[in-house]
């Protein structure tokens, strides 16, 4: 299902330890500061499920996440769906320890499975969104 088109890939180098970056992508209170403030619950455990609502203009997006793989300080993978729309994506956060720096590679598969009539599901919108979250929000959060 996830191989029918090229995934979105966003890479960012951080001047932070792998532990600091891991905490930012796996700790609920920190995630709310840079990712989605609407997240109500998050635990970096395989099988953990959470949902939260984001409204954009007149559309509602009930995010449905299920964590499918966790490798401590290396990888978080989740299936990403929306209650209101058909489709299923997969998002992988991968961390690479470069000594005094950490590289994060985010890969998003499956965007083509969501309705093409919804502007937020376009490849350009998804690419811009992930660049915003990783290269601006997370980067600025970790460098404040």
C-alpha positions in Angstrom: 0.0 0.0 0.0 2.8 2.5 0.9 5.0 1.9 -2.2 2.7 3.3 -4.9 4.3 6.7 -4.9 7.5 8.4 -3.7 7.3 9.2 0.1 7.9 12.6 1.5 11.2 12.8 3.2 12.4 15.6 5.4 15.9 15.6 7.0 17.2 18.0 9.6 20.5 18.2 11.6 20.2 19.3 15.2 22.9 20.6 17.5 21.4 18.5 20.2 22.0 15.1 21.8 20.0 12.1 20.5 18.3 12.0 24.0 17.1 15.6 23.6 15.6 15.0 20.2 14.1 11.7 21.3 12.4 13.4 24.2 11.0 16.1 21.9 9.4 13.5 19.6 8.2 11.1 22.2 7.2 13.1 25.3 3.7 14.3 25.3 4.3 17.6 27.2 7.2 18.4 24.8 5.3 17.3 21.6 2.5 19.7 22.5 5.0 22.6 22.4 6.1 22.1 18.8 3.9 19.5 17.1 0.2 19.4 17.8 -1.0 21.2 21.0 -4.3 19.2 20.6 -2.6 15.8 21.3 -4.3 14.5 24.4 -2.2 11.4 25.1 0.9 9.8 23.7 3.1 7.0 24.9 6.0 5.6 22.9 4.8 2.1 23.1 4.0 -0.4 20.2 0.2 -0.7 19.9 -0.5 2.6 21.6 -3.4 4.5 20.0 -4.5 8.1 20.3 -6.8 10.5 18.6 -7.2 14.2 18.6 -9.1 16.8 16.5 -7.5 19.6 14.4 -9.8 22.1 12.6 -8.7 23.8 9.4 -11.2 26.4 8.0 -14.5 24.5 7.8 -12.9 21.0 7.8 -12.3 18.7 10.8 -9.4 16.2 10.9 -9.7 13.7 13.7 -6.2 12.2 13.7 -6.0 8.5 14.5 -2.5 7.3 15.3 -1.3 3.8 16.2 2.3 3.3 17.1 3.6 0.3 15.2 7.4 0.3 15.9 9.5 1.8 18.6 13.3 1.5 18.9 14.4 3.6 21.9 16.3 6.7 20.7 16.2 5.5 17.1 12.8 5.1 15.6 9.1 5.9 16.1 6.7 4.6 13.5 3.0 5.2 13.4 0.0 4.5 11.2 -1.8 7.8 10.5 -5.5 8.0 9.6 -8.4 10.4 9.8 -11.9 9.5 11.0 -13.5 11.7 8.4 -11.5 10.6 5.3 -10.5 7.4 3.6 -6.8 6.7 3.4 -3.9 5.5 5.5 -0.4 6.9 5.9 2.7 5.8 7.7 5.1 8.2 9.4 8.5 7.3 10.5 10.8 9.5 12.7 14.4 8.1 12.5 17.2 9.4 14.6 20.9 9.1 13.9 23.5 9.8 16.6 26.3 11.9 15.1 28.2 12.5 18.3 27.4 16.1 19.3 24.7 16.3 16.7 21.6 14.3 15.8 20.1 13.8 12.4 16.4 13.3 12.1 14.8 11.8 9.0 11.1 11.9 8.7 9.4 9.7 6.1 5.7 9.9 5.2 4.3 7.2 3.1 0.7 6.9 1.7 -0.3 10.5 1.1 -1.8 9.4 -2.3 -4.3 7.2 -0.4 -6.1 10.3 1.0 -8.8 12.2 -1.1 -7.1 14.3 -3.7 -10.0 16.8 -3.6 -8.9 18.0 -0.1 -6.1 20.6 -0.4 -4.4 19.6 2.8 -3.8 16.1 1.3 -1.9 17.4 -1.7 1.8 16.4 -2.0 2.8 20.0 -1.9 0.8 20.7 1.3 2.1 17.6 3.1 5.7 18.4 2.1 5.3 22.0 3.3 3.6 20.8 6.5 6.4 18.4 7.4 9.1 21.0 6.6 7.3 23.5 8.8 7.0 21.0 11.7 10.6 19.6 11.5 12.7 22.5 10.1 10.9 25.3 11.8 8.9 24.2 14.8 11.0 21.4 16.1 14.3 23.1 15.2 13.3 26.3 16.9 12.0 24.4 20.0 15.3 22.5 20.4 17.3 25.7 19.9 15.6 28.1 22.2 
